[in-house]
Amino acid sequence: MSGKHVAILVFPGHGHVNPTLEFSRLLMALGHRVSYVLDERMAGPVKAAGAGFVGYPSRRGRLGTGYVTGEDIGALGLGFLRESMDVILPRTLEAFADDVPDLILYDLESFFTARTAARRWGRPTAQLFPYVASNEHYSLAMEVFSGADENLGKCIDLVADFLAGEGEERDAVWPFMANFDERNLVLLPREFQPLGETFDERYTFTGHSVPAGRTGTGSWSRPSGSGDGPVALITLGTEVNDRPDFFTTCGAAFADTDWHLVVAVGPGNLPAEPPAPGRVEMHEWLEFGTVLPHASAVVCHSGMSTILESLSFGTPLVIVTYTPEDRVNAARVTELGLGVELPGEDVTAERVRAAVEHVATDPAIRRGVARMRMDLLAAGGPGRAAQVIDGWLNDSYATPGDTIMKDTAALPGAPANAGVR
């Protein structure tokens, strides 16, 4: 059977793009073509994977360095929706005018471009969740956008006005903005998903997105003179890492111990005077898989990729929370016995040290992490994700109007009968 063409439209952040790269490689090995539509600054990892790339100049901002609220998330979402309307959709329609994709994969942030393009082209869609998923019983948006009523209302009005221009009734906004699709691929294990038992056959949970047999796994080596004590990996990812005081605090937390810290501060965040060689080493970035086999604990914000990669190596977590999504994921980590939460505003050297030593030595947490590691392996990973997408590509196509949920109770602000028609 000849290969098909898959378009991937996701929010231009590493935590949204990186989890898709390995299943894209596997789809290409099956003979399919994969094309991404992304911020021009994300071209490197996509092209390295061998996929096609359609770039646009993004104006999106980053989250602030203080306490992040639902209103802040709402403002970021409103900005990205406007960019989707003004820049990303026109660029997508132009780029694929003579090469229409057979299937469009997208995350929630990219719903506008993906669903509009699908209607224009008469092509099916499937939604990706690189974070916890939503259905009629559980909505991440309801938690993340708490307090964002004004910005969310603006988003609804923008989409409603657009649909009115397309000849749609105003109530068409609710199914069009639904938080999930008829086909959904969730890049985490069902066991991590809140209310996971309520997610039906529309959802496939594939565990982690870590490629098997990666070169360099475990290749980190301890610097000479750093002793033989336990190792902690410390990172705040790519969105909330402009916090030099946090990294300084972590260094102070273990100054008089035998712990060795491997700290990833993010590109451009190395201090002017990094610590002298010894028990703290700083990197702008590094492949976490090189260090994780040696680590007794990971201190991170709640990026799902970092959480799952850490668990795939059996490493417990200290989740430092700054954003609403951080707090959702940290609550789940704590509930499942995989680590502990440390609110960003409560970070002190004493609390960081106590949290790290607790997760590294607590027998119940070690058992919880071991159990989740098995769940990750059993879910199938990127190989399973590629199989599912390949199956969708070879199925008879549903009409685009049937690929978006009619029941939109999970959309904040939607009336009880929002999707009924």
C-alpha positions in Angstrom: 0.0 0.0 0.0 1.4 3.4 -1.0 2.4 5.8 1.8 0.1 8.6 3.0 0.8 12.2 4.0 0.4 13.3 7.7 0.4 16.9 8.8 1.3 17.7 12.4 0.1 21.0 13.8 1.1 21.6 17.5 1.9 24.5 19.7 5.5 25.6 19.1 7.0 24.4 22.4 9.5 21.6 23.0 7.1 19.8 25.3 4.6 19.6 22.4 7.0 18.9 19.5 9.5 16.5 21.0 7.0 13.8 22.1 5.9 13.5 18.4 9.3 13.1 16.8 9.9 9.4 17.4 6.5 8.2 16.2 7.0 10.5 13.2 10.3 8.7 12.4 8.5 5.4 12.7 5.7 6.5 10.4 8.3 7.5 7.8 9.9 4.1 8.2 6.5 2.7 7.2 6.6 4.7 4.0 4.4 7.6 5.1 5.4 11.3 4.7 5.2 13.6 7.8 5.1 17.4 7.6 5.1 19.8 10.5 3.7 23.4 10.6 5.7 25.3 13.3 7.4 28.4 14.4 10.6 28.8 12.3 12.7 28.5 15.4 11.5 24.8 15.8 13.0 23.7 12.5 16.1 22.0 13.9 14.6 18.9 15.7 12.0 18.4 13.0 14.4 18.4 10.1 16.8 16.2 12.1 14.0 13.7 12.4 13.7 13.7 8.6 10.2 15.3 8.4 9.0 18.1 6.2 8.8 21.5 7.7 6.6 24.5 7.0 7.7 27.5 9.0 6.0 30.7 10.1 7.3 33.6 12.2 5.8 33.3 15.6 5.1 36.2 18.0 4.1 34.0 20.9 5.4 35.0 24.3 6.5 32.9 27.2 5.1 32.5 30.7 6.4 35.1 33.2 8.9 34.5 36.0 6.4 35.0 38.8 3.4 33.1 40.0 1.5 32.1 36.8 -2.3 32.2 36.9 -5.1 30.9 34.8 -5.4 34.5 33.5 -1.8 34.4 32.3 -2.5 31.1 30.5 -5.6 32.5 29.0 -3.7 35.5 27.6 -1.1 33.2 26.0 -3.9 31.1 24.5 -5.7 34.2 23.1 -2.5 35.4 21.6 -1.9 32.0 19.9 -5.5 31.9 18.6 -5.0 35.3 17.0 -1.7 34.1 15.5 -3.5 31.0 14.2 -6.1 33.1 12.5 -3.8 35.7 11.0 -0.6 33.7 10.3 -0.7 29.9 10.8 -3.9 29.0 8.9 -3.1 31.1 5.8 0.5 29.6 5.8 -0.9 26.1 6.2 -3.5 26.4 3.4 -0.9 27.9 1.1 1.8 25.3 1.8 -0.4 22.3 1.3 -2.6 23.6 -1.6 -1.1 21.1 -4.0 -0.2 18.4 -1.4 -3.2 18.0 0.8 -2.5 15.8 3.8 -4.4 12.6 4.3 -4.6 13.0 8.1 -4.1 16.0 10.4 -2.7 15.5 13.9 -3.0 18.4 16.2 -3.0 19.4 19.9 -5.7 21.4 21.6 -3.8 24.7 21.2 -3.8 24.2 17.4 -7.5 23.3 17.1 -8.4 26.4 15.0 -5.9 25.8 12.2 -6.4 22.0 12.2 -10.2 21.9 12.2 -10.6 24.8 9.7 -8.1 23.2 7.3 -9.8 19.8 7.7 -13.1 21.3 6.7 -11.6 23.0 3.7 -9.8 19.9 2.5 -12.4 17.3 3.5 -9.8 15.4 5.5 -10.0 13.6 8.9 -8.3 14.8 12.1 -7.0 13.2 15.2 -6.1 15.0 18.4 -2.8 14.6 20.2 -2.4 15.0 24.0 1.2 15.4 25.1 -0.3 16.1 28.5 -3.3 14.7 30.4 -6.4 14.3 28.2 -9.9 15.7 28.5 -13.3 14.0 28.0 -16.9 14.5 29.2 -15.8 13.7 32.8 -12.5 15.4 33.2 -11.2 18.7 31.7 -7.7 19.9 32.0 -8.9 23.2 30.6 -11.3 23.7 33.5 -8.4 23.6 35.9 -5.8 25.4 33.8 -8.0 28.3 32.7 -9.5 28.9 36.1 -9.8 32.7 36.4 -9.3 33.3 32.7 -13.0 34.1 31.9 -12.2 37.4 30.1 -9.6 35.9 27.8 -11.6 32.7 27.2 -14.6 34.8 26.4 -12.6 36.7 23.8 -11.4 33.4 22.3 -15.0 32.2 22.0 -16.1 35.5 20.4 -13.3 35.4 17.9 -14.1 31.8 16.8 -17.9 32.5 16.7 -17.3 35.5 14.5 -15.1 33.5 12.2 -17.7 30.7 11.9 -20.5 33.3 11.3 -18.4 34.5 8.4 -18.4 31.0 7.1 -22.2 30.8 7.3 -22.4 28.9 10.5 -24.9 29.5 13.4 -23.3 31.0 16.5 -23.8 27.8 18.5 -21.5 26.0 16.1 -18.7 27.5 18.2 -19.2 24.9 20.9 -18.5 21.7 18.9 -15.8 23.5 16.9 -13.9 24.4 20.2 -14.4 21.0 21.8 -11.5 19.9 24.0 -11.3 16.5 22.2 -11.9 14.7 19.0 -13.4 11.4 17.8 -9.8 10.1 17.5 -7.4 10.9 20.3 -3.8 9.8 20.9 -2.7 10.4 24.5 1.1 10.3 25.0 1.1 9.0 28.6 -0.1 5.9 30.3 -3.8 5.6 31.2 -2.7 5.0 34.8 -1.4 8.5 35.0 -4.6 10.0 33.6 -7.0 11.5 36.1 -10.3 9.5 35.9 -8.5 7.3 33.4 -11.3 4.6 33.7 -13.8 7.1 32.0 -11.9 7.3 28.7 -13.4 5.1 26.1 -12.3 3.6 22.8 -11.9 7.1 21.2 -8.7 7.4 23.2 -5.5 5.4 22.8 -2.9 5.8 25.7 0.6 5.0 24.4 2.7 5.8 27.5 6.0 7.7 26.9 7.5 9.1 23.8 11.1 8.0 24.5 12.8 6.2 21.6 14.2 2.8 22.3 18.0 2.2 22.2 18.9 5.9 22.1 22.6 6.5 21.6 24.2 8.2 24.6 21.9 6.7 27.2 23.7 6.7 30.5 26.9 8.2 29.0 27.2 11.0 31.5 30.2 10.5 33.8 30.8 12.0 37.2 33.5 14.7 37.1 36.7 13.8 38.9 36.9 14.9 42.5 33.1 15.0 42.9 32.9 12.0 45.2 30.6 9.0 44.9 27.5 10.3 46.5 24.0 10.3 45.0 23.1 12.3 41.9 20.2 14.7 41.4 19.1 16.1 38.0 17.6 19.6 38.3 15.7 21.4 35.5 12.9 23.9 34.9 12.4 23.0 31.3 12.0 25.7 28.6 9.1 27.8 29.6 9.6 28.9 33.3 13.4 28.6 33.6 14.3 32.3 33.9 14.8 31.8 37.6 18.5 32.1 38.6 17.6 32.3 42.3 16.0 28.9 42.1 19.2 27.3 40.8 21.3 29.1 43.3 19.0 27.9 46.1 19.4 24.3 44.9 23.1 24.6 45.0 23.0 25.9 48.5 20.7 23.1 49.6 23.4 20.5 49.0 26.5 22.5 49.7 27.5 20.5 52.8 26.4 17.0 51.5 27.8 14.4 49.3 25.1 14.9 46.7 26.2 15.7 43.1 23.9 18.1 41.2 23.5 18.1 37.4 21.7 21.3 36.6 20.1 22.2 33.3 19.3 26.0 33.4 18.1 26.4 29.8 19.7 28.2 26.8 21.0 31.6 27.6 20.6 31.1 31.4 24.2 30.1 32.4 25.3 32.5 35.2 28.1 34.9 34.4 30.1 33.2 37.2 29.1 29.5 37.2 30.0 27.5 40.3 33.5 26.2 40.5 33.9 22.5 39.4 32.9 20.2 42.2 29.5 18.9 43.3 27.4 21.2 41.1 27.7 21.2 37.3 25.7 23.5 35.1 24.6 23.1 31.5 22.5 25.2 29.3 20.9 21.9 28.2 21.7 18.2 27.9 20.0 15.0 27.0 18.4 13.9 30.2 18.7 10.2 29.2 22.5 10.6 29.6 22.1 11.4 33.3 18.9 9.7 34.4 20.3 6.1 34.8 22.7 7.6 37.4 20.1 9.8 39.2 18.5 9.1 42.5 16.0 12.0 42.1 14.8 14.6 39.6 13.8 18.1 40.6 11.7 19.7 37.8 8.7 21.7 36.9 5.8 19.6 35.7 6.6 19.2 32.0 5.1 15.9 31.0 8.0 14.9 28.9 10.4 15.3 31.8 8.1 13.5 34.2 7.6 10.5 31.9 11.2 10.2 30.9 12.3 10.3 34.5 9.8 7.6 35.4 10.9 5.5 32.4 14.3 5.3 34.2 12.7 4.6 37.6 13.6 8.0 39.0 11.4 9.7 41.6 10.3 13.3 41.3 10.2 16.6 43.2 7.8 18.7 41.2 8.3 22.5 41.6 5.1 24.2 40.7 4.6 27.6 39.2 1.7 27.3 36.7 -1.8 25.8 36.9 -0.8 22.8 34.8 2.2 22.3 37.1 -0.1 22.0 40.0 -2.4 19.5 38.1 0.5 17.2 37.3 2.1 17.6 40.7 -1.1 16.6 42.4 -1.2 13.4 40.2 2.4 12.6 41.0 1.7 12.9 44.7 -1.5 11.0 44.5 0.2 8.1 42.7 3.1 8.0 45.1 5.7 9.0 42.4 7.2 11.9 44.3 6.2 15.2 46.0 5.2 18.7 45.2 7.2 21.8 46.2 5.3 25.0 45.5 7.5 27.5 43.8 6.7 30.2 46.3 7.8 27.9 49.1 11.2 27.0 47.7 14.0 27.2 50.3 17.3 25.4 50.5 16.0 23.4 53.5 12.8 22.3 51.7 14.5 21.4 48.5 17.0 19.2 50.3 14.3 17.6 52.5 12.1 16.8 49.5 15.0 15.3 47.4 16.2 13.1 50.3 12.6 12.0 51.0 11.8 10.8 47.4 15.2 9.2 47.1 14.8 7.0 50.1 11.1 6.4 50.7 10.2 2.8 50.0 6.6 3.5 49.1 7.7 6.1 46.5 10.2 3.6 45.1 7.4 1.0 44.7 5.1 3.6 43.0 7.8 4.6 40.6 8.6 1.0 39.7 4.9 0.3 39.1 4.5 3.3 36.8 7.6 2.4 34.9 6.0 -1.0 34.1 2.8 0.8 33.0 4.9 3.0 30.7 6.5 0.0 29.1 3.2 -1.9 28.8 1.5 1.0 27.0 3.8 0.6 24.0 5.4 4.0 23.6 6.1 5.6 20.2 5.9 2.2 18.4 2.3 1.8 19.5 1.5 5.4 18.6 2.9 4.9 15.1 0.8 1.7 14.7 -2.4 3.5 15.7 -1.8 6.4 13.3 -0.9 4.0 10.5 -4.2 2.2 11.2 -6.1 5.5 10.9 -4.4 6.3 7.7 -5.5 3.0 6.2 -9.1 3.3 7.5 -12.0 4.6 5.5 -12.2 8.3 6.1 -14.9 9.8 8.3 -16.3 13.1 7.0 -14.7 16.1 8.7 -17.9 17.1 10.3 -18.0 13.8 12.1 -14.5 14.0 13.6 -15.2 16.7 16.1 -17.1 15.9 19.3 -20.8 16.9 19.5 -20.8 16.8 23.4 -18.7 19.7 24.5 -19.3 19.7 28.3 -15.6 19.8 28.9 -15.3 23.2 27.2 -15.3 26.0 29.9 -18.3 28.2 29.5 -20.2 25.9 27.2 -23.9 25.5 28.0 -25.2 22.1 29.1 -26.7 21.4 25.6 -23.8 23.0 23.7 -23.1 20.3 21.2 -26.5 18.9 20.6 -27.9 19.2 17.1 
